[in-house]
Amino acid sequence: MKRRKLFSTIGINILAWALSIVLLAPLLLILFNSFKTGKAAAEMNLALPASLEWSNFAVVIEKGKLGTTFLNSMLYSVCSVLLCTLLCTMASYVLSRNRRRLHNFLYLFLVLGIAMPINFIPLMKVMQITNLMNTRIGIILLYTATQTPFNVFLIHSFVSKISPEIDEAAVIDGASPFGLFFRIVMPLMKPVLVTVMVLTFLNTWNEFVMPLYFLGSTNKWPMTLAVYNFFGMYFKDWNLVCADIVLTSLPVIVVYLLGQKYIVSGMTAGAVKG
């Protein structure tokens, strides 16, 4: 039995290492080629660069206008995170504390948005009627709306495990509705709130289709569209394309590494909290 368990553990580790190598190979390929010359990067291999060509990143920042697009992506991501976190937390709290048919219907109506596809034609008409087409506030509202269903589902399952007796005790002590929510309930939801913030930031930063459809001005483009546009101009210079991808992916990697420990805990804490 012990020998079988040992062989099983070894086999699982070998499989895990093999899958890790397969998944890391494209990332290493992009990273290595971003430091190579144009001729060396054209070979598209995993060989280490003969010398570190830091000038590739300077060219990308200048030619690809990454300074402006970086600020745009940060604006869209941060605003979407703030709006999503606040609105979804308030909605989830109200819906979880009220078990009437109307509130149950509203909760199911919101959660159904997870499975429903986005119909871009009527959505574009709505954006045109409301004068939100090709505006920063419009794309921020779109990011917030599209990520609301999953965030409400995630927070609702967590809030429902927080005892209502905490609310009653706070009200008896004289807490106002806003004081109850912001000073008592929200601090208890820290794990799931951090998870929502990290996931919302990652999803907003990586979004490509919505800004492509709803942002016509290049000075309002996020970094994902900048990569697409840069590749169209310099598709033969793989060292520059790889450097552009590295710079665009760097903020996402940093945010994920900082918040990865909260993602799993935030998703599972609601199941064990009580």
Summary of the structure (lengths in Angstrom):
residues: 274
radius of gyration: 23.3
end to end distance: 38.4
largest distance: 73.1
contacts: 798
relative contact order: 0.14
helix: 80%
strand: 0%
